[in-house]
Amino acid sequence: MKKLTVVVMSLFYLLACSAILYAQEVDYKAGYEKQMKLNADTMAVINTVVQWLKDHKYESYPFAKQTVEDALDQLNYGEEAKKRAESFAKQGNWQQAYGWENQYYQYLIKVATQGLMAKKMVEDVEASAGAK
């Protein structure tokens, strides 16, 4: 019985410590600002891939063109999330602003992935054409 009491008290102590740590205030404003920087950096990478695709006339490759169009759809969805983040930031609701800015990042990752897939498709076709 004594061991059971020690185990139960230990579990209670762990749960209490976890609750205290969880309840500590999160600095959502700092998280929002950090996420905005990450999003801007991600968008800069996306822009370099877009420029490469344009330089290599991706529209000439139907499979790449479709992939880019899908990426643009994702970017449009992302812009809506970005607007919501900005709206919540203006209100000082940093938790919601951070959440929506993070959602925007999720869309940017989809865009980047699709852009890189389209780039790889074009590179593969160009490489096989050059090998002939």
C-alpha positions as a printed NumPy array, in Angstrom:
array([[  0.   ,   0.   ,   0.   ],
       [  2.875,   2.337,   0.805],
       [  4.396,   1.821,  -2.673],
       [  1.033,   2.54 ,  -4.293],
       [  0.757,   5.773,  -2.325],
       [  4.248,   6.824,  -3.426],
       [  3.433,   6.03 ,  -7.066],
       [  0.121,   7.905,  -6.928],
       [  1.72 ,  10.914,  -5.243],
       [  4.545,  10.899,  -7.805],
       [  2.05 ,  10.843, -10.661],
       [  0.063,  13.643,  -9.036],
       [  3.269,  15.688,  -8.7  ],
       [  4.169,  15.098, -12.368],
       [  0.684,  16.085, -13.501],
       [  0.773,  19.222, -11.367],
       [  4.169,  20.226, -12.782],
       [  2.958,  19.578, -16.317],
       [ -0.126,  21.723, -15.758],
       [  1.991,  24.572, -14.42 ],
       [  4.339,  24.423, -17.394],
       [  1.419,  24.241, -19.816],
       [ -0.325,  27.191, -18.2  ],
       [  2.676,  29.481, -18.579],
       [  1.902,  32.266, -20.956],
       [  3.172,  31.734, -24.462],
       [  4.527,  34.794, -26.225],
       [  2.317,  34.568, -29.301],
       [  3.38 ,  37.978, -30.567],
       [  7.012,  36.853, -30.75 ],
       [  5.89 ,  33.604, -32.362],
       [  3.864,  35.553, -34.902],
       [  6.818,  37.791, -35.757],
       [  9.151,  34.796, -36.06 ],
       [  6.628,  33.003, -38.283],
       [  6.311,  36.102, -40.488],
       [ 10.09 ,  36.088, -41.02 ],
       [ 10.064,  32.388, -41.866],
       [  7.199,  32.965, -44.295],
       [  9.031,  35.829, -45.991],
       [ 12.148,  33.664, -46.349],
       [ 10.059,  30.811, -47.747],
       [  8.399,  33.153, -50.228],
       [ 11.819,  34.358, -51.384],
       [ 12.77 ,  30.765, -52.21 ],
       [  9.456,  30.247, -53.992],
       [ 10.123,  33.364, -56.07 ],
       [ 13.49 ,  32.007, -57.232],
       [ 11.836,  28.759, -58.336],
       [  9.09 ,  30.704, -60.12 ],
       [ 11.698,  32.756, -61.961],
       [ 13.542,  29.594, -62.979],
       [ 10.299,  28.058, -64.259],
       [  9.528,  31.187, -66.27 ],
       [ 13.061,  31.292, -67.688],
       [ 12.664,  27.681, -68.812],
       [  9.198,  28.263, -70.292],
       [  7.374,  25.825, -68.03 ],
       [  4.139,  26.53 , -69.944],
       [  5.547,  24.42 , -72.791],
       [  5.336,  21.333, -70.574],
       [  1.708,  20.41 , -69.822],
       [  2.552,  18.38 , -66.713],
       [  4.661,  21.209, -65.267],
       [  2.066,  23.801, -66.232],
       [ -0.657,  21.877, -64.371],
       [  1.556,  21.539, -61.305],
       [  2.279,  25.281, -61.313],
       [ -1.439,  26.052, -61.673],
       [ -2.16 ,  23.842, -58.664],
       [  0.556,  25.672, -56.734],
       [ -1.028,  29.013, -57.605],
       [ -4.362,  27.746, -56.265],
       [ -2.642,  26.864, -52.977],
       [ -1.031,  30.294, -52.89 ],
       [ -4.457,  31.912, -53.279],
       [ -5.763,  29.889, -50.324],
       [ -2.692,  30.949, -48.407],
       [ -3.326,  34.615, -49.118],
       [ -6.678,  34.294, -47.359],
       [ -4.94 ,  32.854, -44.285],
       [ -2.387,  35.69 , -44.438],
       [ -5.184,  38.286, -44.48 ],
       [ -6.761,  36.682, -41.418],
       [ -3.407,  36.697, -39.624],
       [ -2.94 ,  40.387, -40.385],
       [ -6.478,  41.167, -39.246],
       [ -5.96 ,  39.422, -35.897],
       [ -2.568,  41.128, -35.49 ],
       [ -4.221,  44.543, -35.955],
       [ -6.642,  43.593, -33.175],
       [ -3.773,  42.518, -30.92 ],
       [ -5.068,  38.936, -30.844],
       [ -1.61 ,  37.392, -31.122],
       [ -2.676,  33.813, -30.521],
       [ -5.032,  33.861, -33.508],
       [ -2.576,  35.915, -35.573],
       [  0.147,  33.364, -34.899],
       [ -2.171,  30.466, -35.726],
       [ -3.228,  31.958, -39.061],
       [  0.337,  32.96 , -39.938],
       [  1.318,  29.357, -39.315],
       [ -1.546,  28.22 , -41.554],
       [ -0.196,  30.522, -44.264],
       [  3.163,  28.782, -43.872],
       [  1.502,  25.412, -44.459],
       [  0.184,  26.682, -47.777],
       [  3.604,  28.095, -48.666],
       [  5.148,  24.682, -48.072],
       [  2.61 ,  23.152, -50.464],
       [  3.424,  25.83 , -53.038],
       [  7.161,  25.302, -52.64 ],
       [  6.819,  21.54 , -52.945],
       [  4.752,  21.794, -56.107],
       [  7.103,  24.385, -57.576],
       [ 10.092,  22.161, -56.956],
       [  8.245,  19.202, -58.493],
       [  7.498,  21.261, -61.61 ],
       [ 11.148,  22.357, -61.755],
       [ 12.312,  18.75 , -61.509],
       [  9.911,  17.745, -64.29 ],
       [ 11.26 ,  20.437, -66.603],
       [ 14.864,  19.616, -65.697],
       [ 14.289,  15.926, -66.451],
       [ 12.777,  16.677, -69.86 ],
       [ 15.533,  19.153, -70.694],
       [ 18.194,  16.663, -69.596],
       [ 16.718,  13.853, -71.686],
       [ 16.374,  16.183, -74.703],
       [ 19.998,  17.239, -74.309],
       [ 21.113,  13.623, -74.141],
       [ 19.689,  12.889, -77.587]])
